[in-house]
Amino acid sequence: MGYEVNASRSLKKFRRDIESLTLCTVEAGMLRMYETIEFSLKGAVARVELNRPDRLNAINRQLIREFADVLATLRANDDVRVLLLHGKGRAFSAGADIAELEQLAGPTEFLGFIEEIQRAFDDLESLGCPTIAAINGLALGGGCELSLACDFRIMAEDATIGVPEIKIGVLPGAGGTQRLPRLLPSAVAKRMILFGESISAKEALRLGLANEVVPADELVETALDWARRLANLPPHALRTGKLLVNLARNADMKSGVEAERQAVAFLFGTEDRKEGMQAFLEKREPRFRGR
């Protein structure tokens, strides 16, 4: 009974999300500077670069708050069709800033930090547009969990990914214990979480955690190529497809198929559907406008 109720709620939320699909605009070429990240927008592709290279892009409260501000901007401006995340320097992110955590007064203050980071990563996961993590060097702890909240992970050949928190007496607290078992076989997720073991890019690709592995000097350009390809696809279909796949994690088959039926009917009424079919018949490239 409880499962059916949850599935019903998921379907209702999906309907609300479909009904709220509207396209706003954000100025192309926009560049916004923060202290711990760099945010830029070129065309329909937004880029966030973690910018604490001297700390291996360790995640502190300021970084989380600045990242949350960027996500709020993107959520309000659906003209952005893809978000690309990567790290400056030798790492994607080595995880939480342990030096800052040591200064927290106790469990209550630590809980506040965890709530902030979980909220930001949940917002990233539910962002309407597709998201890509381009992983260079280390993606550990919170850095790994940040990438898990993205839709795609492209890794450099020398990159490693893992959640080693158990080695300092805690556990992943930014979604790692929940997202890893959804993306990997349970036995592999338990090995990573309970032993604190990291895996290589090659192993991540074999297990399906990474979508592609490339030489380090080709990482960003490969991720940008993915982003540009996605940005050329119909925005409503991209957003709706992401909603459906995310819904499938919690909904039963009947509810999921019902959501799919409603989604396809919604998309059939869009101008982009007409343009796509017309372009197919005329043997030309479609020009999708998000309408």
BELFEN-V797900 format. One record per helix or strand of 3 or more residues. SS is the DSSP state (alpha for helix, beta for strand). FROM is the first residue (numbers start at 0). TO is the last residue. If there is no record, write none. Layout:
SS:FROM:TO, SS:FROM:TO
This chain:
alpha:1:18, beta:30:32, beta:36:41, beta:44:49, alpha:52:54, alpha:60:74, beta:81:86, alpha:97:100, alpha:106:124, beta:129:134, beta:137:139, alpha:141:147, beta:151:155, beta:159:161, alpha:164:167, alpha:175:182, alpha:185:194, beta:197:199, alpha:200:206, beta:211:213, alpha:215:230, alpha:234:246, alpha:252:267, alpha:270:281
